[in-house]
Amino acid sequence: MSEKQEEINETFAKVQGFWERFQKPFLVVIAVIVIGGGGWYGYNEYILKPKEEKAADAIFKAQQYFSLDSSNLVLNGDGQNRGVLSIINNFGGTKAANLAHYYAGVSYLKLGDFNNAVKHLKDFSTDAKQIQLLAYGCLGDAYSELNKKEEAINSYKKAAVAFDKDESNSAEYLYRAALLEETTGKTKEALELFKELKEKFPKTEKGFQADKYIYRLSIEKNSSVN
């Protein structure tokens, strides 16, 4: 046997030994990947998807009550149909349960239960920018009612930039943020927000009103300097 052939045989023996030692763990890893992928597919197809469908069916009646401003029925149901609180508890992790937090937050806000309004609105988020705008705005209202002015101002500011194509609501929440800044003694910040309101949304009702606040705060600012 030539020296070259001996080297080849020796190399092959090393490779074979390596494979014998590690083929079992290697196959286990492959199995985990395959089964894991199949498990994820199965979870989505046979657990998550049916859960989403059941949750969507369950929230339908609550949505109707929400459109009718029937806040108690939205929250607790009517005895035959679930309310959003039940949907949150039973269908957690679904899109419907996420939306249920919005309905719950707004309903609690209308009922004057501001702590629960904050709790649910904070748990809600969506890529639908116009709805997110309203959620931030309602959250600001709830904080304002609780006299948590800084939190309210921050929520109103978020609402004002969430979907600025909705000029009316964006202007409204920027206006509320500016007013609250003024009530906390932050006249400089309030003035800047009113100027932003005038610049961004000049054709809205609040945009038209901004001038008088800008004028008054500018005079107060100059008076305090003098």
N, C-alpha and C positions, 0 to 999 in steps of 0.2 A: 504494500500500500504506500502510495506516495505521501510525501509530507503535506502537500496541498490537500489531498483527500482526507488525511487525518484531521486537518484543521476544519474542514467542512463537517466531518462527522462530529467533532467536538462541539462545534457551534450548534449543530442540529440537536445534539444531546442537551445542551444548555437551554435551548429554546423549548424543547420538549419537556424538560424538567420544570421550567417556568410555567408552562401551560398547565401541567399536571397539578402544580401547587396552587395556581390562581384561577383555573377555569371555573371552579365551583363558586367562589365569590363573584367572579365576573358574570356568570350566568344568573346569579341572584340579583345583581344590580340590573341586568337587562330585564329580568322578570319584574322587578319593582317598577322600572320605568314603564313597561308595557301595561302592567296591571294598574299602576297608578294613573296612567293616561286613560285606561278603560274605566277606572273607578271614577275619575273626574267627569268623564262623559256620562257615565251612569248616574252620578249624583245630579248633574245638570238636567239630564233627560227624564229621570224617573222620580226625582225628589224636588229639585228646585223649580223646574218648569211647572209641574202640577201645583206646587205651592203658590207660585206666582198667579196661576190661573184662578185658583180658589180665592186668593186674596183679592184679585181684581173683581171677581164676582161679588165678594162680600162687601166691598167698599161702594158698590154701585148705588145702593139705596142711601147710604150716608152722604154721597155726593148730591143726591137729589134734595135731601134735607138741608144740606149746606146752602144750596141755591135758594132755598126758601127761608133762610135765616132761622131755622129751627135748631138752635145750638144744643139744647139738651138731647134732642133726638140724634143729632150728629154724634155727640159724645157717647151716648149710652144705648142707642138703638131704640127700637119700638116694641121689643118683646119677640118679634119674629125675625127681624133683621139686625145684624150686628151694628154696633156703633164703632167709631174709630178707635176707642180705647181697647175694645176687644180685638180689633184687627191688629193693633200694635202688639198686644200681648201674645196673640196666637200666630201671627204671620211675620214675626221679626225677620229682618234681612231682605224683605221683598220690596219692590218698588211701591206697592200699594201701602205697605206699612210706613214707608218714608213719607208718602203723600198724606197719610193719616195724621202724622205729626203736624203737618201744616194746618189741616182742617181742625185738629184739636186745639192748636195754639190760637188760631183766629176765633174759634168758638169760645174758648176760655176768656179771651180778651173781651169779647162782646158781653160775656156774663159777669165781667168785673173780677175774675179770678186771675190776677196779673202774674202771680208767681207760677202758676201752672201754664199760663200763656208763654212766659219766658222759657220754661222747661221744655216745652214741645217745639217751639219755634227755633230754639238753639239746636235741637236734634234733627232739624229738617235742612236738606240741601238739594239743589236741583240744577241741572244744566239749562233748564228753561229760564232764561234770564228775566223775563217779565214777571214770572211767578216768584223768582228769588228776590226781585226788587220789592214786591209786596210783602214778602216774608220778613225782609230786613226792616221795612217800614213799620209793620205791625210789632216787631220786636222792639223797635224804638219807642213805639207808643206804650207798650207794656212797661218798659224800663222807666219811661217818663212818669207813668202813673205811680210807680213805686218810688219816685223821687230819686232814681239813680240816673242823674243827669249826664254824667260822663259816658255811661254805657249807652244811654239813649242817643246822645250826639254821635257816637261812633256808629251806631246802627243806622241812623238817618243818613250819615255820610256814605255808608256802604250802599244804602238804597239808592242814593242819588247818582251813583256811578255804575250800578249793576246793569242797567239797561237804559241808557240815556236817549234812546230813540223814543221812549215813552216820555216825552218832554213834560207833560202835565204832572205825572206822579213824581218824576225825578226832581222837578222844580219844587213841588210841594214838600218833599222830604229835605231838600237842601234848605228851604225856607225854615222848616221846623228846627233843623240843626242850628241855623244862624240865630233864631230867637232864643234857643236854649243857651247858646254860648253867651248871649247878652245877659240873660238872667243869672248866669254864674259869675258875672263881672268881667268876662273876657271880651271886652268891646272891640279890641283889635282883631281878634279871631272872628268875631261876629261880622265886623265890617268887611273882612276879606271874603267871607262866605256870601254876603249880600252882593258884593261885586262879582263874585263867581256866578251867582244866580242871574244877575243882569247880563253878564257876558254870554253864558251858555244858553239861557232860555228866555231871551228878551220878548218873545211873542206870547209867553204864557201869562196867566193871571198873576202869578207870584213874581214873574219877571217884571211886569209893569209896576208892581208894588215896591220893588226893590229900591227904586230911586229915593223914596222918602226916607227909608232906613239908612241908606248910604249918606244922604244929606245930613240927617240928624246925628248919626254916629260920627261923621266927619267933623261937624261943628263941636260936638262934645270932646272929640279927640284933640282938636286945635285949642279948645278952651282949657283943657287939662294941661296942655303944653305951656300955655301962657300963665 
